[in-house]
Every structure is written in structure tokens, then in C-alpha cells.
């Protein structure tokens, strides 16, 4: 499996995006009123108020699919860190699955070149 996307070091922008996802989920879990705010609204508000990322804007985080994509990005960053990896070739995850995973024999739909499982198996530089 090869991927032509250039590798870059994981950096503070990535870590702050992961933290924003965790904070948004914490806010969501702590809701006590009858009015429920969608996860994407919490996430967008955090990005808007604190300038979390230079790679994505708050306007990129509108809707459930956008929030799901940001959560997937956060999971990939955390998994890479857990494995001792310090690089990535992702800046964002497109919202809608547009193709099938490029790994031989895998039929998972994905918005990136590889499904989440195979994305994490990619060799790093």
C-alpha cells in the first residue's frame, strides 16, 4: 500500500483539535437541560471562540457529518500517538465517503485513500 500524500509532523494544531473534540464531547455528555445542542455546534463554538486550528475554519464544522469527520481525525491522531508515531499525512478528513478503500481486498467505503483500519497501517516517513 502506498500513498503519495506528503508526511508532516504532528503539531500543536493537531493536539488542540483533539482536545476540542474531547471538550465538545464532555460538554455534550454534561448537558442537563431539555434543550440538546448537537455535537457539531459545541465543536464549532470552540473553534470560533478559541481559534483552535489554522487548518480548518469553524465554517468547516457545520453538521453532523463534519463533526464525525473531525472525531475520526482525532481518533487517528490519538492512535498514531499511542503507537509512537509523530507524523501524519492528513490535515482533514473529507465528510462523505467517496470511494472504496485502496487496500487490496478491502471493500470499506471511505472519504480518504484508505479506511480507518488501513490508514493506521500506512508506513510513516
C-alpha positions as CSV (number, residue, x, y, z in Angstrom):
1,X,0.0,0.0,0.0
2,X,1.5,3.3,-0.9
3,X,0.1,6.8,-0.5
4,X,1.5,9.9,-2.3
5,X,0.4,12.4,0.3
6,X,3.4,14.0,2.0
7,X,4.0,13.4,5.6
8,X,4.2,16.2,8.1
9,X,4.9,16.2,11.8
10,X,2.0,16.1,14.2
11,X,1.9,19.5,15.9
12,X,0.1,21.7,18.3
13,X,-2.7,22.4,15.8
14,X,-3.5,18.6,15.7
15,X,-3.4,18.3,19.5
16,X,-5.7,21.3,20.0
17,X,-8.2,19.8,17.5
18,X,-8.1,16.5,19.5
19,X,-8.6,18.5,22.7
20,X,-11.5,20.4,21.2
21,X,-13.2,17.1,20.3
22,X,-12.8,15.9,23.8
23,X,-14.1,19.1,25.3
24,X,-17.1,19.1,22.9
25,X,-17.9,15.6,23.9
26,X,-17.6,16.5,27.6
27,X,-20.0,19.4,27.1
28,X,-22.4,17.1,25.3
29,X,-22.3,14.5,28.0
30,X,-22.8,17.1,30.7
31,X,-25.9,18.6,29.2
32,X,-28.6,18.8,31.8
33,X,-31.3,20.9,30.2
34,X,-34.1,19.6,28.0
35,X,-32.6,21.5,25.0
36,X,-29.9,19.4,23.5
37,X,-27.2,21.0,21.3
38,X,-25.7,18.9,18.6
39,X,-22.0,17.9,19.0
40,X,-21.1,19.9,15.9
41,X,-22.4,23.1,17.5
42,X,-20.2,22.6,20.5
43,X,-17.2,21.9,18.3
44,X,-17.8,24.8,16.0
45,X,-18.3,27.1,19.0
46,X,-14.9,26.0,20.5
47,X,-13.2,26.6,17.2
48,X,-14.8,30.0,16.8
49,X,-14.1,31.2,20.4
50,X,-10.6,29.9,20.7
51,X,-9.2,29.7,17.2
52,X,-8.4,26.1,17.7
53,X,-7.0,25.4,14.2
54,X,-5.3,27.1,11.3
55,X,-6.0,24.1,9.1
56,X,-9.8,24.2,9.3
57,X,-12.3,27.0,10.0
58,X,-15.3,27.0,12.2
59,X,-17.4,27.0,9.0
60,X,-16.0,23.6,8.0
61,X,-17.6,22.2,11.2
62,X,-21.3,22.6,10.4
63,X,-23.4,19.5,10.5
64,X,-23.2,16.0,12.0
65,X,-21.1,14.6,9.2
66,X,-18.5,17.4,9.7
67,X,-18.3,16.6,13.4
68,X,-18.0,12.9,12.7
69,X,-15.1,13.7,10.3
70,X,-13.4,15.7,13.0
71,X,-13.9,13.0,15.6
72,X,-12.3,10.5,13.1
73,X,-9.4,12.8,12.6
74,X,-8.9,13.0,16.4
75,X,-9.1,9.2,16.7
76,X,-6.4,8.8,14.0
77,X,-4.1,11.4,15.8
78,X,-4.6,9.6,19.1
79,X,-3.9,6.2,17.7
80,X,-0.8,7.4,16.0
81,X,0.5,8.9,19.2
82,X,-0.3,5.7,21.1
83,X,1.8,3.8,18.5
84,X,4.7,6.2,19.0
85,X,4.2,7.8,15.6
86,X,4.8,11.5,15.2
87,X,3.8,12.1,11.6
88,X,0.6,12.2,9.6
89,X,-0.4,12.9,6.0
90,X,-3.9,14.1,6.9
91,X,-4.9,17.7,7.6
92,X,-8.6,16.9,7.5
93,X,-11.0,14.1,6.6
94,X,-13.5,14.8,3.8
95,X,-17.0,14.5,5.0
96,X,-18.8,12.0,2.8
97,X,-17.3,8.6,1.8
98,X,-16.5,9.0,-1.9
99,X,-14.6,5.8,-2.7
100,X,-13.6,2.3,-1.6
101,X,-10.5,1.7,0.5
102,X,-7.4,1.4,-1.7
103,X,-6.1,-1.6,0.3
104,X,-6.2,-4.8,-1.6
105,X,-9.3,-6.8,-0.8
106,X,-10.9,-4.1,1.4
107,X,-14.4,-3.0,0.4
108,X,-14.9,-0.4,3.1
109,X,-16.3,3.0,1.9
110,X,-14.0,5.9,2.9
111,X,-13.5,9.6,2.3
112,X,-9.8,9.2,2.3
113,X,-7.5,6.9,0.3
114,X,-7.8,4.1,3.0
115,X,-10.4,3.2,5.6
116,X,-9.6,4.0,9.2
117,X,-8.1,0.5,9.8
118,X,-5.8,0.7,6.8
119,X,-5.0,4.4,7.3
120,X,-3.3,3.4,10.6
121,X,-1.3,0.7,8.9
122,X,0.4,3.1,6.5
123,X,4.1,3.3,6.8
124,X,5.4,6.7,8.1
125,X,8.4,8.5,6.9
